[in-house]
């Protein structure tokens, strides 16, 4: 979805596609950070 938003923005210059891209990046970063914290906690509990 992020790649598609970037492609639309880069081809059209549509600001709404750019804003969608930034929103998706923010959500993705938060999700990946939460997942990483969960994995670290699981690893620590096994040590």
mmCIF file of the N, C-alpha and C atoms, coordinates in Angstrom:
data_MODEL
# 
_entry.id   MODEL 
# 
loop_
_atom_site.group_PDB 
_atom_site.id 
_atom_site.type_symbol 
_atom_site.label_atom_id 
_atom_site.label_alt_id 
_atom_site.label_comp_id 
_atom_site.label_asym_id 
_atom_site.label_entity_id 
_atom_site.label_seq_id 
_atom_site.pdbx_PDB_ins_code 
_atom_site.Cartn_x 
_atom_site.Cartn_y 
_atom_site.Cartn_z 
_atom_site.occupancy 
_atom_site.B_iso_or_equiv 
_atom_site.pdbx_formal_charge 
_atom_site.auth_seq_id 
_atom_site.auth_comp_id 
_atom_site.auth_asym_id 
_atom_site.auth_atom_id 
_atom_site.pdbx_PDB_model_num 
ATOM 1   N N  . UNK A 1 1  ? 0.827  -1.191  0.000   1.00 0.00 ? 1  UNK A N  1 
ATOM 2   C CA . UNK A 1 1  ? 0.000  0.000   0.000   1.00 0.00 ? 1  UNK A CA 1 
ATOM 3   C C  . UNK A 1 1  ? 0.870  1.254   0.000   1.00 0.00 ? 1  UNK A C  1 
ATOM 4   N N  . UNK A 1 2  ? 1.970  1.207   0.768   1.00 0.00 ? 2  UNK A N  1 
ATOM 5   C CA . UNK A 1 2  ? 2.872  2.360   0.797   1.00 0.00 ? 2  UNK A CA 1 
ATOM 6   C C  . UNK A 1 2  ? 3.480  2.590   -0.579  1.00 0.00 ? 2  UNK A C  1 
ATOM 7   N N  . UNK A 1 3  ? 3.898  1.508   -1.232  1.00 0.00 ? 3  UNK A N  1 
ATOM 8   C CA . UNK A 1 3  ? 4.492  1.639   -2.561  1.00 0.00 ? 3  UNK A CA 1 
ATOM 9   C C  . UNK A 1 3  ? 3.500  2.207   -3.574  1.00 0.00 ? 3  UNK A C  1 
ATOM 10  N N  . UNK A 1 4  ? 2.250  1.756   -3.465  1.00 0.00 ? 4  UNK A N  1 
ATOM 11  C CA . UNK A 1 4  ? 1.227  2.240   -4.385  1.00 0.00 ? 4  UNK A CA 1 
ATOM 12  C C  . UNK A 1 4  ? 0.978  3.740   -4.176  1.00 0.00 ? 4  UNK A C  1 
ATOM 13  N N  . UNK A 1 5  ? 0.927  4.166   -2.914  1.00 0.00 ? 5  UNK A N  1 
ATOM 14  C CA . UNK A 1 5  ? 0.717  5.595   -2.631  1.00 0.00 ? 5  UNK A CA 1 
ATOM 15  C C  . UNK A 1 5  ? 1.865  6.425   -3.184  1.00 0.00 ? 5  UNK A C  1 
ATOM 16  N N  . UNK A 1 6  ? 3.092  5.926   -3.017  1.00 0.00 ? 6  UNK A N  1 
ATOM 17  C CA . UNK A 1 6  ? 4.256  6.658   -3.532  1.00 0.00 ? 6  UNK A CA 1 
ATOM 18  C C  . UNK A 1 6  ? 4.201  6.736   -5.055  1.00 0.00 ? 6  UNK A C  1 
ATOM 19  N N  . UNK A 1 7  ? 3.839  5.630   -5.697  1.00 0.00 ? 7  UNK A N  1 
ATOM 20  C CA . UNK A 1 7  ? 3.780  5.611   -7.150  1.00 0.00 ? 7  UNK A CA 1 
ATOM 21  C C  . UNK A 1 7  ? 2.745  6.611   -7.666  1.00 0.00 ? 7  UNK A C  1 
ATOM 22  N N  . UNK A 1 8  ? 1.583  6.641   -7.033  1.00 0.00 ? 8  UNK A N  1 
ATOM 23  C CA . UNK A 1 8  ? 0.538  7.595   -7.441  1.00 0.00 ? 8  UNK A CA 1 
ATOM 24  C C  . UNK A 1 8  ? 1.037  9.020   -7.249  1.00 0.00 ? 8  UNK A C  1 
ATOM 25  N N  . UNK A 1 9  ? 1.653  9.294   -6.085  1.00 0.00 ? 9  UNK A N  1 
ATOM 26  C CA . UNK A 1 9  ? 2.152  10.646  -5.828  1.00 0.00 ? 9  UNK A CA 1 
ATOM 27  C C  . UNK A 1 9  ? 3.244  11.038  -6.822  1.00 0.00 ? 9  UNK A C  1 
ATOM 28  N N  . UNK A 1 10 ? 4.183  10.136  -7.046  1.00 0.00 ? 10 UNK A N  1 
ATOM 29  C CA . UNK A 1 10 ? 5.308  10.483  -7.917  1.00 0.00 ? 10 UNK A CA 1 
ATOM 30  C C  . UNK A 1 10 ? 4.872  10.701  -9.363  1.00 0.00 ? 10 UNK A C  1 
ATOM 31  N N  . UNK A 1 11 ? 3.815  10.020  -9.779  1.00 0.00 ? 11 UNK A N  1 
ATOM 32  C CA . UNK A 1 11 ? 3.346  10.180  -11.154 1.00 0.00 ? 11 UNK A CA 1 
ATOM 33  C C  . UNK A 1 11 ? 2.385  11.345  -11.337 1.00 0.00 ? 11 UNK A C  1 
ATOM 34  N N  . UNK A 1 12 ? 1.639  11.680  -10.275 1.00 0.00 ? 12 UNK A N  1 
ATOM 35  C CA . UNK A 1 12 ? 0.607  12.710  -10.421 1.00 0.00 ? 12 UNK A CA 1 
ATOM 36  C C  . UNK A 1 12 ? 0.887  13.989  -9.654  1.00 0.00 ? 12 UNK A C  1 
ATOM 37  N N  . UNK A 1 13 ? 1.716  13.891  -8.590  1.00 0.00 ? 13 UNK A N  1 
ATOM 38  C CA . UNK A 1 13 ? 1.932  15.050  -7.737  1.00 0.00 ? 13 UNK A CA 1 
ATOM 39  C C  . UNK A 1 13 ? 0.746  15.325  -6.825  1.00 0.00 ? 13 UNK A C  1 
ATOM 40  N N  . UNK A 1 14 ? -0.162 14.370  -6.714  1.00 0.00 ? 14 UNK A N  1 
ATOM 41  C CA . UNK A 1 14 ? -1.371 14.519  -5.914  1.00 0.00 ? 14 UNK A CA 1 
ATOM 42  C C  . UNK A 1 14 ? -1.009 14.579  -4.429  1.00 0.00 ? 14 UNK A C  1 
ATOM 43  N N  . UNK A 1 15 ? -1.326 15.688  -3.784  1.00 0.00 ? 15 UNK A N  1 
ATOM 44  C CA . UNK A 1 15 ? -0.974 15.889  -2.384  1.00 0.00 ? 15 UNK A CA 1 
ATOM 45  C C  . UNK A 1 15 ? -1.710 14.909  -1.474  1.00 0.00 ? 15 UNK A C  1 
ATOM 46  N N  . UNK A 1 16 ? -2.919 14.516  -1.841  1.00 0.00 ? 16 UNK A N  1 
ATOM 47  C CA . UNK A 1 16 ? -3.662 13.557  -1.026  1.00 0.00 ? 16 UNK A CA 1 
ATOM 48  C C  . UNK A 1 16 ? -2.972 12.190  -1.015  1.00 0.00 ? 16 UNK A C  1 
ATOM 49  N N  . UNK A 1 17 ? -2.378 11.804  -2.123  1.00 0.00 ? 17 UNK A N  1 
ATOM 50  C CA . UNK A 1 17 ? -1.624 10.550  -2.173  1.00 0.00 ? 17 UNK A CA 1 
ATOM 51  C C  . UNK A 1 17 ? -0.393 10.654  -1.272  1.00 0.00 ? 17 UNK A C  1 
ATOM 52  N N  . UNK A 1 18 ? 0.242  11.822  -1.251  1.00 0.00 ? 18 UNK A N  1 
ATOM 53  C CA . UNK A 1 18 ? 1.405  12.030  -0.392  1.00 0.00 ? 18 UNK A CA 1 
ATOM 54  C C  . UNK A 1 18 ? 1.008  11.971  1.083   1.00 0.00 ? 18 UNK A C  1 
ATOM 55  N N  . UNK A 1 19 ? -0.088 12.620  1.427   1.00 0.00 ? 19 UNK A N  1 
ATOM 56  C CA . UNK A 1 19 ? -0.551 12.599  2.816   1.00 0.00 ? 19 UNK A CA 1 
ATOM 57  C C  . UNK A 1 19 ? -0.928 11.182  3.251   1.00 0.00 ? 19 UNK A C  1 
ATOM 58  N N  . UNK A 1 20 ? -1.550 10.425  2.356   1.00 0.00 ? 20 UNK A N  1 
ATOM 59  C CA . UNK A 1 20 ? -1.862 9.030   2.649   1.00 0.00 ? 20 UNK A CA 1 
ATOM 60  C C  . UNK A 1 20 ? -0.582 8.237   2.874   1.00 0.00 ? 20 UNK A C  1 
ATOM 61  N N  . UNK A 1 21 ? 0.410  8.464   2.045   1.00 0.00 ? 21 UNK A N  1 
ATOM 62  C CA . UNK A 1 21 ? 1.705  7.804   2.182   1.00 0.00 ? 21 UNK A CA 1 
ATOM 63  C C  . UNK A 1 21 ? 2.309  8.076   3.558   1.00 0.00 ? 21 UNK A C  1 
ATOM 64  N N  . UNK A 1 22 ? 2.311  9.317   3.981   1.00 0.00 ? 22 UNK A N  1 
ATOM 65  C CA . UNK A 1 22 ? 2.881  9.682   5.277   1.00 0.00 ? 22 UNK A CA 1 
ATOM 66  C C  . UNK A 1 22 ? 2.092  9.064   6.426   1.00 0.00 ? 22 UNK A C  1 
ATOM 67  N N  . UNK A 1 23 ? 0.776  9.025   6.303   1.00 0.00 ? 23 UNK A N  1 
ATOM 68  C CA . UNK A 1 23 ? -0.046 8.416   7.342   1.00 0.00 ? 23 UNK A CA 1 
ATOM 69  C C  . UNK A 1 23 ? 0.232  6.913   7.434   1.00 0.00 ? 23 UNK A C  1 
ATOM 70  N N  . UNK A 1 24 ? 0.343  6.261   6.294   1.00 0.00 ? 24 UNK A N  1 
ATOM 71  C CA . UNK A 1 24 ? 0.641  4.827   6.283   1.00 0.00 ? 24 UNK A CA 1 
ATOM 72  C C  . UNK A 1 24 ? 2.018  4.546   6.877   1.00 0.00 ? 24 UNK A C  1 
ATOM 73  N N  . UNK A 1 25 ? 3.004  5.388   6.562   1.00 0.00 ? 25 UNK A N  1 
ATOM 74  C CA . UNK A 1 25 ? 4.340  5.210   7.132   1.00 0.00 ? 25 UNK A CA 1 
ATOM 75  C C  . UNK A 1 25 ? 4.302  5.338   8.649   1.00 0.00 ? 25 UNK A C  1 
ATOM 76  N N  . UNK A 1 26 ? 3.550  6.294   9.151   1.00 0.00 ? 26 UNK A N  1 
ATOM 77  C CA . UNK A 1 26 ? 3.437  6.494   10.595  1.00 0.00 ? 26 UNK A CA 1 
ATOM 78  C C  . UNK A 1 26 ? 2.810  5.273   11.263  1.00 0.00 ? 26 UNK A C  1 
ATOM 79  N N  . UNK A 1 27 ? 1.734  4.775   10.691  1.00 0.00 ? 27 UNK A N  1 
ATOM 80  C CA . UNK A 1 27 ? 1.062  3.594   11.242  1.00 0.00 ? 27 UNK A CA 1 
ATOM 81  C C  . UNK A 1 27 ? 1.991  2.395   11.185  1.00 0.00 ? 27 UNK A C  1 
ATOM 82  N N  . UNK A 1 28 ? 2.692  2.220   10.078  1.00 0.00 ? 28 UNK A N  1 
ATOM 83  C CA . UNK A 1 28 ? 3.607  1.092   9.920   1.00 0.00 ? 28 UNK A CA 1 
ATOM 84  C C  . UNK A 1 28 ? 4.734  1.166   10.937  1.00 0.00 ? 28 UNK A C  1 
ATOM 85  N N  . UNK A 1 29 ? 5.293  2.353   11.140  1.00 0.00 ? 29 UNK A N  1 
ATOM 86  C CA . UNK A 1 29 ? 6.381  2.520   12.106  1.00 0.00 ? 29 UNK A CA 1 
ATOM 87  C C  . UNK A 1 29 ? 5.919  2.194   13.520  1.00 0.00 ? 29 UNK A C  1 
ATOM 88  N N  . UNK A 1 30 ? 4.732  2.624   13.881  1.00 0.00 ? 30 UNK A N  1 
ATOM 89  C CA . UNK A 1 30 ? 4.197  2.336   15.216  1.00 0.00 ? 30 UNK A CA 1 
ATOM 90  C C  . UNK A 1 30 ? 3.967  0.845   15.390  1.00 0.00 ? 30 UNK A C  1 
ATOM 91  N N  . UNK A 1 31 ? 3.397  0.200   14.365  1.00 0.00 ? 31 UNK A N  1 
ATOM 92  C CA . UNK A 1 31 ? 3.132  -1.238  14.433  1.00 0.00 ? 31 UNK A CA 1 
ATOM 93  C C  . UNK A 1 31 ? 4.414  -2.042  14.521  1.00 0.00 ? 31 UNK A C  1 
ATOM 94  N N  . UNK A 1 32 ? 5.406  -1.682  13.738  1.00 0.00 ? 32 UNK A N  1 
ATOM 95  C CA . UNK A 1 32 ? 6.660  -2.441  13.748  1.00 0.00 ? 32 UNK A CA 1 
ATOM 96  C C  . UNK A 1 32 ? 7.407  -2.218  15.062  1.00 0.00 ? 32 UNK A C  1 
ATOM 97  N N  . UNK A 1 33 ? 7.314  -1.030  15.625  1.00 0.00 ? 33 UNK A N  1 
ATOM 98  C CA . UNK A 1 33 ? 7.947  -0.758  16.911  1.00 0.00 ? 33 UNK A CA 1 
ATOM 99  C C  . UNK A 1 33 ? 7.297  -1.543  18.024  1.00 0.00 ? 33 UNK A C  1 
ATOM 100 N N  . UNK A 1 34 ? 5.984  -1.634  18.022  1.00 0.00 ? 34 UNK A N  1 
ATOM 101 C CA . UNK A 1 34 ? 5.265  -2.402  19.038  1.00 0.00 ? 34 UNK A CA 1 
ATOM 102 C C  . UNK A 1 34 ? 5.577  -3.880  18.899  1.00 0.00 ? 34 UNK A C  1 
ATOM 103 N N  . UNK A 1 35 ? 5.667  -4.355  17.674  1.00 0.00 ? 35 UNK A N  1 
ATOM 104 C CA . UNK A 1 35 ? 5.990  -5.762  17.442  1.00 0.00 ? 35 UNK A CA 1 
ATOM 105 C C  . UNK A 1 35 ? 7.409  -6.061  17.917  1.00 0.00 ? 35 UNK A C  1 
ATOM 106 N N  . UNK A 1 36 ? 8.336  -5.156  17.667  1.00 0.00 ? 36 UNK A N  1 
ATOM 107 C CA . UNK A 1 36 ? 9.712  -5.365  18.095  1.00 0.00 ? 36 UNK A CA 1 
ATOM 108 C C  . UNK A 1 36 ? 9.802  -5.403  19.620  1.00 0.00 ? 36 UNK A C  1 
ATOM 109 N N  . UNK A 1 37 ? 9.087  -4.511  20.298  1.00 0.00 ? 37 UNK A N  1 
ATOM 110 C CA . UNK A 1 37 ? 9.070  -4.507  21.764  1.00 0.00 ? 37 UNK A CA 1 
ATOM 111 C C  . UNK A 1 37 ? 8.543  -5.831  22.301  1.00 0.00 ? 37 UNK A C  1 
ATOM 112 N N  . UNK A 1 38 ? 7.501  -6.348  21.663  1.00 0.00 ? 38 UNK A N  1 
ATOM 113 C CA . UNK A 1 38 ? 6.909  -7.621  22.085  1.00 0.00 ? 38 UNK A CA 1 
ATOM 114 C C  . UNK A 1 38 ? 7.921  -8.753  21.921  1.00 0.00 ? 38 UNK A C  1 
ATOM 115 N N  . UNK A 1 39 ? 8.628  -8.778  20.793  1.00 0.00 ? 39 UNK A N  1 
ATOM 116 C CA . UNK A 1 39 ? 9.606  -9.833  20.538  1.00 0.00 ? 39 UNK A CA 1 
ATOM 117 C C  . UNK A 1 39 ? 10.768 -9.754  21.526  1.00 0.00 ? 39 UNK A C  1 
ATOM 118 N N  . UNK A 1 40 ? 11.220 -8.562  21.836  1.00 0.00 ? 40 UNK A N  1 
ATOM 119 C CA . UNK A 1 40 ? 12.320 -8.398  22.801  1.00 0.00 ? 40 UNK A CA 1 
ATOM 120 C C  . UNK A 1 40 ? 11.889 -8.892  24.175  1.00 0.00 ? 40 UNK A C  1 
ATOM 121 N N  . UNK A 1 41 ? 10.676 -8.561  24.566  1.00 0.00 ? 41 UNK A N  1 
ATOM 122 C CA . UNK A 1 41 ? 10.145 -9.013  25.856  1.00 0.00 ? 41 UNK A CA 1 
ATOM 123 C C  . UNK A 1 41 ? 10.079 -10.532 25.897  1.00 0.00 ? 41 UNK A C  1 
ATOM 124 N N  . UNK A 1 42 ? 9.653  -11.152 24.816  1.00 0.00 ? 42 UNK A N  1 
ATOM 125 C CA . UNK A 1 42 ? 9.580  -12.614 24.774  1.00 0.00 ? 42 UNK A CA 1 
ATOM 126 C C  . UNK A 1 42 ? 10.969 -13.239 24.869  1.00 0.00 ? 42 UNK A C  1 
ATOM 127 N N  . UNK A 1 43 ? 11.932 -12.665 24.199  1.00 0.00 ? 43 UNK A N  1 
ATOM 128 C CA . UNK A 1 43 ? 13.301 -13.185 24.232  1.00 0.00 ? 43 UNK A CA 1 
ATOM 129 C C  . UNK A 1 43 ? 13.861 -13.046 25.639  1.00 0.00 ? 43 UNK A C  1 
ATOM 130 N N  . UNK A 1 44 ? 13.649 -11.883 26.258  1.00 0.00 ? 44 UNK A N  1 
ATOM 131 C CA . UNK A 1 44 ? 14.149 -11.656 27.617  1.00 0.00 ? 44 UNK A CA 1 
ATOM 132 C C  . UNK A 1 44 ? 13.539 -12.642 28.603  1.00 0.00 ? 44 UNK A C  1 
ATOM 133 N N  . UNK A 1 45 ? 12.287 -12.980 28.430  1.00 0.00 ? 45 UNK A N  1 
ATOM 134 C CA . UNK A 1 45 ? 11.629 -13.899 29.366  1.00 0.00 ? 45 UNK A CA 1 
ATOM 135 C C  . UNK A 1 45 ? 12.165 -15.316 29.241  1.00 0.00 ? 45 UNK A C  1 
ATOM 136 N N  . UNK A 1 46 ? 12.767 -15.639 28.092  1.00 0.00 ? 46 UNK A N  1 
ATOM 137 C CA . UNK A 1 46 ? 13.329 -16.970 27.902  1.00 0.00 ? 46 UNK A CA 1 
ATOM 138 C C  . UNK A 1 46 ? 14.774 -17.077 28.407  1.00 0.00 ? 46 UNK A C  1 
ATOM 139 N N  . UNK A 1 47 ? 15.392 -15.952 28.680  1.00 0.00 ? 47 UNK A N  1 
ATOM 140 C CA . UNK A 1 47 ? 16.784 -15.961 29.117  1.00 0.00 ? 47 UNK A CA 1 
ATOM 141 C C  . UNK A 1 47 ? 16.876 -16.199 30.565  1.00 0.00 ? 47 UNK A C  1 
# 
